[in-house]
Amino acid sequence: MRIPMTDLTVEYTSLKDEIDGAIQRVVQSGRFILGSEVEKFEIEMANYCNTEFAIGVSSGTDALILSLKACGIGPGDEVITTPFTFIATAMAIAHCGAVPVFADIDPLTYNIDPGLIEPQISSKTRAILPVHLFGQSADMDEILALAKKYNLKVIEDAAQAFSGEYRGRKVGSIGDAGCFSFFPSKNLGAFGDGGMVVTNNAEIAERVRMLRNHGARAAYHHILPGFNSRLDAIQAAILNVKLKHIDCWSSIRRQKAELYSELLSQMDGIEPPFTAEYNTTSANYYTVRLRNHHLNREQLRNYLTSEGIETNVYYPLSLHLQEAFKTLRYRVGDFPESELAQEQVLSLPMYPELPDEDISYVVDSVRRFESRVPSKLLV
Ligand SMILES: Cc1ncc(COP(=O)(O)O)c(C=O)c1O
């Protein structure tokens, strides 16, 4: 038995003819960067997200950097974000010359706790950067209210949440700009790197468009110091094929998540993911919390590995404790909920084609492990 975290080959096999055809079209067109496939994908993405603009870029990380820069964030500015996320969220802020300022998470959703943002706001704060972690939207109404009160921009890191919704609105379309990643394991994954910025703000859209192409408005006329951050035509062509299936895939992911949660609910000390009543999650990751078992997470992982089951820990070290940010002078204990989550979370295999029997096998394996742990080890 081998159960991977995700299996990208199944999806390809099911769409092989269409994807191969799309790739061939690009190869034969001789146009490999930007061009009509990217333009088509941008229109489809704007329609899907219900935004006026969508701009393809070369990764989710660049989507964040370019959005922040397009919002005017630079040296001397502070941006408030969560410490419990992938490093790219805060790195993007640092790459703009600004300072990431962290606010702790809500232990139920793992997303930034809006109630903890206000104490972090200073005269240098320019933006809030919520992350929709594991596919579930942050509490956007509260965040937008704070942004309005303090005149801050809101940039959504929706890398893990494409197709998810907050109160019926697509994530990424709610703040000033929304950032997506098409890293292969995301709900909508490319065959390499790719990203997208969506926005309803024409000025932000124009600046992102210039920034992704060396700051040029017209060929060889450069308005801003920009980047080479364009989306490849082959990636856009593949994504154009896959986008049509996204609602079906995300809905199946949610069903898989429900099955996991139902089977796990009979077990003590294992907390399935919580979905707030205002959210439709993209279910990008299926992440449980080992409430009573956190001392044994590594043992559980080793046991599952021996049973052929891959697992992962997203994320084992909160961003305020990363060496890359040591100059920010945060310490252990500064964000207790994030630090507790880093000790307790465990992500289990999740992809739309994951057989239900494999989910039962994973849960049975967790149960077998639990029955072997002497009760004195349970905290
Ligand atoms: C929350 C989050 N933000 C940003 C990124 C960066 O996206 P990319 O890998 O496309 O640069 C990722 C990707 O893993 C992510 O999960």
The ligand as a Gaussian input file, in Angstrom:
#p B3LYP/6-31G(d) Opt

LIG

0 1
 C        0.084000      30.350000       1.738000
 C        1.034000      30.419000       0.581000
 N        1.484000      31.614000       0.186000
 C        2.314000      31.744000      -0.861000
 C        2.750000      30.650000      -1.563000
 C        3.732000      30.825000      -2.661000
 O        3.309000      30.352000      -3.906000
 P        4.367000      29.857000      -4.998000
 O        4.964000      28.581000      -4.547000
 O        3.550000      29.718000      -6.241000
 O        5.392000      30.937000      -5.133000
 C        2.294000      29.380000      -1.203000
 C        2.713000      28.194000      -1.971000
 O        3.041000      27.151000      -1.516000
 C        1.424000      29.258000      -0.091000
 O        0.971000      28.059000       0.309000

